[in-house]
Amino acid sequence: MRMRKGGYGGGKQSAGSRDGGRKGRAGSPRHSESRDGRPGGAGHRPARGAAPRVDNRGDFRADKRGDKRGPKRDSKPASRPESFRGPKSGATSDRKFAPKRDHQRPGDKGRAYPARPPREPPLAVAPAPAPVVAPKPKPVHFSAGVQTLTVTPDENGMRVDRFFEAKFPGLSFSHIQRIIRKGEVRVNGKRTEPKGRLEAGQAVRIPPLQLEPPKVRDDAPQALRDREFIRSITLSEDDDVLVLNKPMGLAVQGGSGITQNIDDMLGALRGMHADAQRPRLVHRLDKDTAGCLLVAKTRFAAAALAKTFRTRSARKIYWALVVGVPKPKQGRVSTYLVKQEEDEDSYMRIAKHGEKDAVHAVTYYAVVETAAQKLSWISLKPVTGRTHQLRAHMAHVGNPIIGDPKYFNIENWELPGGIQNKLHLLARRIVVPHPRGGTIDVTAPLPPHMEQSWNLLGFDATRYDPIVDAPEEE
């Protein structure tokens, strides 16, 4: 095993004993330590199939930190205002208050006020007629051409995006934001913004719109339900490529014990004409990993994207929540992995020196933020695409991913309250060349269980991601 100190351009190598073969699962007893106390080993370069190597090369961007890490948050909770004090509960009195008295003369006991005359019963008044409420305008029907609508007095002061939501209920909010920012929507002939306010009498140019289809009934055929589900998780789409936001727990392909998978659902997107092509998977994600999944809609796109992944031209970024804080906070993990079969279960483990069928795996990692040195939000950039590579590598360096049923290897570790015991691994972003030119760059949101953990730990998902400065490898 070899350790490098300093930048990615090289540096001193620390001497140490060479780490021999590893037994058991990833994350078994750690490697030997060098003289400076960090994991290390001999300085020569291992051949293919050699013992695992971990290179921790320090900071990706030591000179670029500055203010790009995002604003600091105030850790002090807002003080709670004191509640008003009312009368004590249960404080009652049996004393009957005496009636008020007139001015009292000396030696006089006083006299009570004369009794009030009885009140006259209220006059019966006929109820006022109910106000006439003008009926709400019906939503404008979809039109493939350009429309011009006039802002009514009731719509005065309404935001532009809310105006579109009211007029076109079937239009997705993301589509509304996109057409406004692209300048396709004009108010009195001028560009506007989603938060812009409208005034009565203004003319709003409506571009050709794409309304969402009506919801599919539960008793509809399976193909219709599959098509509706695929559309609901689509992040980006054009004539050649489809990027899906795969949910956690849904398998990508079929297998033993799997009743539902995305590959089978893609068949519902095939057209009815003779030359229609079935969408094809370009890469895979683990069943419990959420996030960006790339799909080719044509044979041409499938061939081009397959070559992109084969030549490692695709850039993938993952987010994970792990135990502890990796040291150093930015580094490179390089090992050989081999598949281990045990009792109808399989997992990837660190290969022994010269072991057959071992494959090389390289991962860059960077700590984005920590929580009391107990948990870390890390960003991962795999250079290779081995099965369970990120999960095996994080367990190997002693920081397994929260909720990992295969590779979490810390005994007697208690899950913090409020964090669900589900795999906290997200395929956050994918950047690949488009088959017809340009670039595909899509980002997936946090799944619900990870969003809950981020909110609980106070992590800001918009914070600068230092993994973007990790070097590129062929």
N, C-alpha and C positions, 0 to 999 in steps of 0.2 A: 504494500500500500504506500502511496506517495502523497505527501502534503506539500502544498506550495503556499508561501506567505507573500503578501504584497498584492500587486495588481495582476491583471490577466496576462500581461506581457511577460511574465516569468518572475524570477526573484530567487531568494535563497531557498534551498531545500534543506529540510531538517532531517538528520539522520535518525534511524530507528530500526527496530527489528522488523523484518518482513512478515506481513500477516499471512498466515497459511490458509488452509481451506476453512470454510464456515459450514457449520452443521445446523440443521433445523430451519426454522422459518427466518424470514428477514427480520432484523431487529434482535438477533441473538446476541450473546456477549460481545462487547465492543472490541475493536481492534487494539493493538498495542499502542503505547504512547511514546512520543518522541521526547527529546530532552527538554523541550519547552512546555511539556505537559499537554500538548494537543495530540490528537490521534495522528499517527504517521507511520512511516516504514522506510524501506530501502529506496534509494533514489533512482534505480534503473527502471526502464520502461517495460511493463509486463507485456508478454505476448498474448495473442488471442487465447481466451480460456484461462488466463492467469487469475490470481487471487483478486478480489475486489479492490478498487482504488477510489479514494475520496479525496478530491482536490478542493480545498477551501481557499479561495484566492482573494478574500477580502471584499472590499467595496466595489460595486460596478462603477459608481460615479462619485468618487470622493470629492471631486471639485464641482459637483453640480447640485448638491443638496439644497442649500439656501432656502428660499421661500416656496419652492415647488412642492413641498410636502403638505401644503394645505394649512389653513389657519388653525391655531391652537384653540382647543375648546376649553371653556371654563369648567373645571372639575367640581366647583362648589355648587351644590344644588341650590336652587332658588329658595329663599326663606319663605316659610308659610305664614300668611298673615294670621294674627291672633283673631279668634272668633269673638263675636260680640257676646257679652254676658247678659242673659235674660233673668227673669225671676227663677228662684230655686224651685225645682220640681217638687210637687207635693206640699208647698207652703200655702196653706189655706187658713181661713179664720172663720170661727162660728159667730163672731160679733156682728150684730145687725147695725148697720149704720143708721143713725138717727136722721130725721129729716132736717134740712137746713132751716135756720131760724132767722127772724128779722133782727134788727139792731136791738141789743139788750140793754135795758136801763138798770141802774144800780138797784139791788134788792129784788129785781124782777127775775122770775125764772125763765122769762122769754116765752115766745109763742111760735108755733109752727107757721110756715107759709100756708096760705089758704090753698085748698086743693085745686088742682088744675081742672078746668072744664074738660069733659070728654072730647076726644078728637072726633072730627067728622069723618065718616067713611070716605075713602077716596072715590072720586068720580070714575065711572067706567069709561075708558077711552078706547075707541076702536084702534086696533093695531095698524101701524103704518104699513102701507103696501111694500112688499119686498122689492129692493132695488133691482132694476133690470141690468143683468150682467151680459155683456156682449160675448157671444161664443168665441172660443179660442180659434184662431185661424188653423185650418187643416194643414198638415205638412205638405210641402210642395213635392209633387211627384218627380221622380228621376227623369232627367232628360240627357241624352247623349251629347247635345250641343251646348253652346254657350248661352247663358241666361243673364238677364239684368233685373234685379229686384230693387224696389224702392223701400227705404226704411220708413216704417210707420211711426206715428207719434208714440204708440205704446212701446216701441222698440228703441226709443231715444235713450242713449246712454248705455246700451247693451254692448258687451264685448263682442269682437268680431267672431271669435271661436264659439261663443255661446249662441250667437245668431245662427251659425251654421248648424249647431246641435239642435236648435229648435226647428229649423226649417227642414233638416234632413236627418231624421232620427236613425236611419239605417247606415249613416256614414260613421266610420270609426274615428275616434278622437285623434289618433296618430295621423290618419290621412288628412284630417282637417288642418292640423298643424303643418304638415308638409306642404300642402298646396298654398297656404298663406305665406310661408317662409320663402317658397320658390317664386313668389310674385305672380302666381296665377290668379289670385284674387285681387281685384282693384276696387277702391272706393273713390268715386268721382274721378276715375282715370288714374289714380295714384296708388303706389304700393302701400301696404299697411302691415300691421303686426297682429299676432293673435290676441294681445292684450289691448289693442286699440279700441277706442270707444266710438260708437256710431251716433250720428245725429239724424233727426227726422228729416226726410226729404232727400237724403244721400242715395246715390245709385251704386249698388254693389254688383260687380261683375262676378258671375258664378261660372267657373270653368266646367268642362265635362267631368262628371263625377263617377266614382265607382262605389256603389252601395253594397253593403254586406248582404249576402243572401239570407232569407228567413231561417230561423232556427229549425233544425230537423227534429221531428217528433221522436219520442222514445220507441214507438212501434214501427219506425221506418226501417227499410232494409238495412242490413249491416253495411253495405257499401256506402250508402248515404251517410250513415253515422261515422264511418271511418273518414270519409271525405271532409265532413264537418269538423271532426277532431283535428285532422291535419291542418286545416285552415286556421283553427283556433290557436295553434302553437307555432304558426309561421312567423319568423322574424324578418325575412327578406325573400323576395321572389322575382324572377324575370323569366324569359323564355327558355333559359338553359339551366339555371341553378336555383335551388331551393334551400334555405337555411332554416332549420327547425330549432325550437327551444325544447329539447327533450326533457320531460319531467323525470324526477327521481323515482325509481322503482319500476319504470317501464323498460322492458328489454328492447334492444335494437333489432336483434334477430331471434329466430325461434330456436328451441332446444328442448331437452327433457324437462318436464314440469312447467314449461312456459306456454300459456294459453293465448297471450296477446303480445304482439310485437309490432314495431314500426314498419319493418320490412313488408309484412303482410298488408298493413294498412295502405302502403304506397300504391298497391295495385288498384285501389279505388280511384286514383287520380288519372289512370290511363284513359285516354279519349276513346270514343266509339268508332272513329273512322279507321279504315284499313291500315293506314301507315302510322297509327298512334303508337307511341313508345312508352314503355313502363319506366317510371322513375327508378333510379338505382342508387344505393348507398355508396358513398365514396370512402368513408372511414367508419369506425365504430366507437362507441362509448360503453363503459361498464353499465350494467343495469341500474346501479344505485348512484351513478354520476349524472348530474343534471347539466344542461347547457347546450351550446352550439353543436348542431349536427348537420353536416353538409350532404346534400342530395343532388345528384345530377338528373335532369329531366330529359336529356337526349343522349344518344350514343356518343356524339361528338364531345359533349361536355364531360361525359364519364371518362372517356379516354384521356382528355386533356388534364382533368383533375387527378386521375390516377397517376399520371406521370409527375404531377406536381408533388404528390405525397411520396412517390417513390424516390424522387431526387431531393427530398427534404426541403422543398421550397415553401412549404406551408408553415405559417407561423401560428402556433397555438399557445394560449395563455390560460392557466388554470388558477383558481383560488381555492384555498383550503384553510381549515381551522385545525391546528395541531396542538399537542401537549407540549408544554415547555417552550423554550426559545432556542432555536438552532444556533450553534456557535461554529464559525462566525455567522453573522446575520445575513450575509450574502455569500454564495459559494456554488460549487459545481460538484455533483456526485457522479462518479463513473464506476460502474460495476459490471459484472457478468451475471446474468440471470438464467435460471433453468427451471423448467416446470416440474413440480412435485405432485404425484398422485397419492392420495390417501383416502381409503374408505369412501369411494364415490365423491370425493372432494378433491379439488386441485388448487394449487396456489404457486406463486413464483417465489423462489428462494435464491439467496446469493450462492453462486456456483463455486465449487471447489476448483483448485488449480488444475487445469487441463481436463475438466469434466466435459463429457460428450454432450452435444446439443446445447451448450451454453451460448447465449447471445449477449452482445454488448449493449449496454443501456447508459445513456448520458442525460442528466437533468440539471438545469440551472434553477436556483431558488433564491428568493429574497424575502426577508421579513418586512411586512408593510407596517404592522402595528402590533403591540403586545397588550395583555391584560394581566397586570400584577405579576409578571414573569411566570404565570401559570399556564397561559394559553397564548397562542400566536396566530395572527392572520398572516399567511404567507402566500406569495405568488410564485407559480411554478411555470417553467418553460422547458418542455421536453424536446430534446434534439432528436432522439429516436422515439419510435412509437411501439414499445413492447407492451405485452399484456400486463396490466396491473403495475406498470413501471413506477408511476408516481407514488402509489400506495406502498409498494415494496421499498422504494428508496427512502421515504420518510420514516418508515419503521426501522430501516437499517441504520439511519443516523441517530436514532433514539427519540424521534419526535413523531410518533404515529398520528394519523389523522383521526379526529374525533368521530366516533360512530362506525369505525371500520370493523366489520365482524370477522374478517380474515387476518388482518395484519396488526390489529391493536394488541400489543404484547406486554403491557404494564399491569402487573398484578396489584390487586387491592387499591385500584385508582377509582375514585368516586367522581361521577359526572356532576358538574356544578348544577345547582338548581336553575330551572328555566331553560336549559339546553336539552334539546331532544336527542335521543340516542339513535341518530341517523347519520349516514355518511355525509360529512361536510366537505364535499368536493364538487366544484363547479367548473365546467368548461366555459370560462368567462368570455373569451374572445377568439376569433379565428380570422386570419388575414391571409388570403391566397390570391394569386393572379387569376383574373377572369379568363375563361377560355377564349373569349372574343376581344380581349383587350381591356385594360383598366385593372382595378383591384376590387376584390370582395373583402370588406372589412365590417364584421358584424359582432356586436356585443350582446350577451345574454344577461338578463337581470338575475338577482339572487333568488333561489327558490324559497318558498315560505319558511322552511325550518332553518335555513341559513340566515334569512332576513331577521328572524326572531332572535337568533344568537347575536347577530351584528348589533341590533338595537339594544339588547341586554348588556353587551360589553362596551357599548358606546363607540363602536367603529363607524367611521365615515366612509361609505362606499365610493364617494367621489374623490377620495384622497389620491395623491399621485402614486402611481405604481412603479417602483424602482426596477422591476423586471424588464422594462422596455429598454434598459441600458445594458442588458446582458449581451455578450457577443454572439454573433451568428456563427454556426458551424455547419460544414457540409457533411 
